[in-house]
Amino acid sequence: MTGQDWMEKDFYTVLGVAKDADDATIKKAYRKLARQHHPDQNQGDDAAEARFKAIGEAYAVLSDPEQRRQYDAVRAMAGGARFSAGPGGAGGTAGFEDIFGSMFGGGAPGGSRVRYSQTGPGAAGAGGFEDLLGAMFGGAARPQAGYGPGTGFTAPQKGADVVAETTLPFRAAVEGSTVELVVDGRKVTTRIPAGVNDGKKLRIPGKGRQGQGGGPAGDLVVTVHVAPHPVYTLDGANLRMTVPLTFAEAALGTTVEVPTLAGETVRLKVPAGTPSGRVLRLKGRGVTTARETGDLLVTVQVVVPQKLSRKAREALETFAAESDGQDVRADLAQRAAE
């Protein structure tokens, strides 16, 4: 960046702050704009990239007390005057040399006028405008465009992400919860949305470590663990449960009362001939999230009695006799050989 750039660029306007803004206001404005125009958020947008560079350029100067003092002094000297290439300027406007000539005794009527040439940024021995600034401010290195070694600027860098873990009770995971975490010795309160499944990673922007050179803070990445429930499990926005049935209920069909996580019961019809392991669906009885409401998925499990009364055994023997000749494993060997 050349001295002429300091004359022409209004860094306060770039950041949208007043000329008497304090450091905290300048930093806040920079972080907001840098986050908005960061190339990672605007991939392929050349205008946003140019805007991001201009924001960083402005913050690099205004965040440094010494550079800000020099910048304000240069802008105050310019006073908004236009600079003409020749002596005296056009239309009575003060020329480039008139402004600085008065500073070194060359501004009086009839006096010798000091001329300053500018043959290109950094030209050796050119007596350019930036050389004059260097002399005025104690030989300070001339501001240059960009970031890196030798430029006087530190490129804004996003802070590192921080990882954390939390374990929620099952009901809190279903309904959503607010948790308090300790991150790098500081407390961070964050909202866990409804329906978060075990092992889910949530990213909370700006809650990680502080950035460098005025860059934005990193993110907090939270891994959520969900404590098990004795009846229900989470499957996305759906709830799953297993309902036991007797052989007679599964074979003949029935209607059973099924408890829900909300504390009520709903009636579930089980068709005749329902095999063990079949999943029946209760619409809208799952998890309600910001995007959807899931279902309650009921897996039927046929329970085999461990002990039979004499009459029950006789009834089953009669049933077996009536079913004689039916081979439910007829094609098992054939399918196993495929």
NORWOMO-V789357 format. One record per residue. RES is the residue in one small letter. PHI is phi in degrees with one decimal (NA if undefined). OMEGA is omega in degrees with one decimal (999 if undefined). Layout:
# NORWOMO-V789357
RES;PHI;OMEGA, RES;PHI;OMEGA
This chain:
# NORWOMO-V789357
m;NA;-179.6, t;-92.9;176.9, g;-60.7;179.0, q;-61.2;177.1, d;-60.7;179.6, w;-64.0;177.4, m;-66.2;-168.6, e;-91.9;-173.6, k;-101.1;178.0, d;-97.6;-176.5, f;-66.4;178.5, y;-65.4;178.2, t;-67.1;179.1, v;-58.2;-179.5, l;-88.5;178.7, g;70.9;-179.7, v;-124.2;177.6, a;-75.9;-178.1, k;-66.8;178.7, d;-101.6;-178.7, a;-62.7;178.6, d;-81.4;-174.9, d;-61.1;-178.3, a;-64.6;179.1, t;-65.7;179.3, i;-64.2;-179.9, k;-64.4;-179.9, k;-62.3;179.5, a;-63.8;-179.7, y;-63.0;-177.2, r;-60.9;-179.9, k;-63.9;-177.8, l;-71.3;-179.5, a;-64.4;178.2, r;-66.0;-177.9, q;-68.5;-173.1, h;-107.0;-177.9, h;-60.0;-178.8, p;-55.6;179.4, d;-65.3;179.0, q;-91.4;-175.9, n;-136.6;-176.1, q;-62.4;179.0, g;84.1;-179.0, d;-99.2;-177.3, d;-64.7;-179.4, a;-64.4;178.8, a;-65.8;178.5, e;-64.9;178.0, a;-65.0;178.2, r;-64.0;178.9, f;-62.6;179.2, k;-66.3;179.0, a;-65.0;178.8, i;-64.8;178.4, g;-63.5;178.6, e;-62.1;-179.8, a;-65.5;-177.7, y;-68.5;-179.9, a;-58.7;179.9, v;-81.1;-173.5, l;-73.9;179.4, s;-84.8;178.3, d;-99.6;-175.3, p;-52.8;-177.4, e;-70.7;179.5, q;-66.3;177.8, r;-65.0;178.6, r;-62.7;179.4, q;-65.6;179.8, y;-60.6;-179.9, d;-61.8;-179.7, a;-66.1;179.7, v;-64.4;179.5, r;-64.9;178.8, a;-66.6;178.8, m;-66.5;-178.3, a;-64.8;177.0, g;60.1;178.8, g;81.3;-178.1, a;-71.0;175.1, r;-83.9;-179.2, f;-105.6;178.9, s;-104.6;-175.9, a;-74.7;-175.7, g;-106.1;-179.9, p;-59.7;172.9, g;87.3;178.8, g;75.9;-179.4, a;-110.8;175.1, g;63.5;176.9, g;82.6;179.1, t;-75.6;-177.0, a;-62.2;177.9, g;-76.3;-179.7, f;-55.4;-177.3, e;-76.1;-179.6, d;-64.4;-176.7, i;-62.5;-175.3, f;-90.3;177.5, g;-63.2;-179.3, s;-66.2;-179.1, m;-73.3;-175.3, f;-119.9;173.4, g;86.2;-176.6, g;-104.3;-174.1, g;-97.1;-177.7, a;-73.3;179.6, p;-57.1;178.1, g;80.0;-179.2, g;-79.1;177.7, s;-73.0;-177.2, r;-97.6;178.3, v;-83.5;-179.1, r;-104.7;177.2, y;-123.3;179.2, s;-97.3;177.4, q;-137.7;-174.3, t;-97.3;179.2, g;137.2;-178.6, p;-57.5;173.6, g;76.5;-178.6, a;-64.5;-177.0, a;-66.1;175.7, g;69.7;-175.3, a;-81.5;-176.4, g;62.1;-175.9, g;-67.3;-175.7, f;-61.2;-179.1, e;-67.6;176.0, d;-65.2;178.5, l;-62.3;178.5, l;-61.5;179.3, g;-59.5;179.5, a;-68.1;-177.8, m;-66.3;-173.1, f;-113.3;170.4, g;74.3;175.6, g;74.3;-179.9, a;-62.6;179.5, a;-61.6;-178.8, r;-68.5;174.8, p;-63.4;179.5, q;-124.1;-178.4, a;-72.0;174.1, g;88.3;-178.0, y;-128.1;175.1, g;121.6;-178.9, p;-56.4;176.6, g;86.7;-178.3, t;-92.9;-177.0, g;86.5;-178.6, f;-115.8;172.7, t;-107.9;-178.8, a;-63.1;176.9, p;-60.3;-179.7, q;-125.8;177.8, k;-68.1;179.1, g;-68.5;-178.7, a;-71.9;174.5, d;-74.1;178.0, v;-121.8;-179.9, v;-106.3;178.3, a;-149.6;178.8, e;-132.0;174.7, t;-148.8;178.2, t;-116.4;-178.4, l;-110.2;167.8, p;-61.2;-174.2, f;-56.5;-177.3, r;-64.4;178.6, a;-66.2;177.1, a;-67.5;-180.0, v;-71.4;-173.6, e;-91.5;-174.0, g;92.2;-175.5, s;-156.3;173.1, t;-105.3;-177.3, v;-121.0;177.1, e;-115.3;-178.6, l;-115.0;174.1, v;-105.0;-176.5, v;-122.5;-179.0, d;51.5;177.6, g;80.4;179.1, r;-120.3;-178.9, k;-86.4;178.2, v;-124.6;177.7, t;-101.9;-178.3, t;-141.7;-178.8, r;-97.3;174.8, i;-95.2;-176.1, p;-68.6;178.4, a;-64.8;175.1, g;83.4;179.4, v;-73.8;-177.9, n;-90.9;-179.8, d;-59.8;179.6, g;88.1;-179.2, k;-66.2;176.7, k;-104.8;179.0, l;-112.5;179.5, r;-107.5;178.7, i;-109.0;-175.4, p;-63.2;171.7, g;75.8;-179.2, k;-107.2;177.6, g;-91.5;-179.5, r;-76.8;-178.8, q;-64.8;178.4, g;-77.6;178.6, q;-110.8;178.9, g;62.4;-179.6, g;83.8;179.6, g;-69.9;-178.1, p;-69.4;177.4, a;-70.2;177.2, g;-74.8;-177.3, d;-106.6;172.8, l;-104.4;-179.8, v;-108.1;-175.0, v;-107.6;172.6, t;-93.2;-176.3, v;-100.2;173.0, h;-107.1;-178.2, v;-115.0;178.7, a;-66.1;-177.9, p;-69.0;176.8, h;-112.8;-177.6, p;-67.9;-177.0, v;-119.9;-170.8, y;-104.0;168.7, t;-132.2;179.3, l;-95.0;175.8, d;-139.2;-172.8, g;65.7;176.8, a;-91.4;179.3, n;-94.2;169.9, l;-106.3;177.8, r;-119.7;174.7, m;-152.7;178.1, t;-115.5;179.7, v;-117.1;178.8, p;-78.7;176.4, l;-130.9;171.5, t;-78.2;178.4, f;-60.2;-178.0, a;-63.4;179.7, e;-62.8;-179.5, a;-68.6;-176.8, a;-76.9;-175.4, l;-92.9;-176.2, g;89.7;-178.0, t;-164.8;170.7, t;-124.7;-176.8, v;-119.2;175.4, e;-89.6;-177.9, v;-115.9;177.9, p;-76.1;176.4, t;-110.5;-179.5, l;-66.0;179.9, a;-74.7;177.1, g;102.7;178.3, e;-97.7;175.6, t;-120.3;177.8, v;-128.1;-179.1, r;-90.1;-179.5, l;-118.6;178.4, k;-86.4;178.6, v;-107.7;-178.6, p;-65.1;175.6, a;-61.9;179.1, g;79.7;179.0, t;-73.4;-179.4, p;-79.1;175.7, s;-64.8;179.9, g;99.0;178.6, r;-68.2;-178.8, v;-106.0;176.2, l;-108.3;-171.3, r;-113.2;171.5, l;-110.1;-174.2, k;-63.5;172.4, g;72.1;-178.7, r;-106.5;179.4, g;-98.2;-176.5, v;-93.7;175.6, t;-98.1;178.6, t;-113.6;179.1, a;-66.7;-175.4, r;-103.4;-171.7, e;-160.6;170.5, t;-120.8;-176.6, g;-83.8;-178.3, d;-113.8;172.1, l;-100.5;-177.8, l;-100.5;-174.7, v;-106.1;176.4, t;-94.0;-178.9, v;-83.3;177.9, q;-126.5;180.0, v;-78.9;-176.9, v;-93.1;177.2, v;-94.5;-179.0, p;-65.7;180.0, q;-78.8;179.5, k;-130.8;-179.5, l;-122.5;173.1, s;-73.8;-178.7, r;-61.2;-178.9, k;-66.7;179.2, a;-64.2;178.8, r;-64.3;179.9, e;-62.4;179.7, a;-65.8;179.3, l;-69.6;177.7, e;-64.8;176.5, t;-65.1;178.1, f;-61.7;179.9, a;-63.6;179.6, a;-66.3;178.8, e;-68.3;-178.5, s;-96.5;-176.3, d;-59.9;-179.0, g;99.4;178.1, q;-88.4;-178.2, d;-105.4;-177.9, v;-78.0;179.8, r;-114.2;-172.8, a;-58.8;-175.0, d;-103.1;-176.6, l;-62.8;-179.1, a;-62.9;-179.5, q;-65.5;-179.9, r;-68.8;178.8, a;-68.3;-176.8, a;-83.8;-177.1, e;-72.6;999
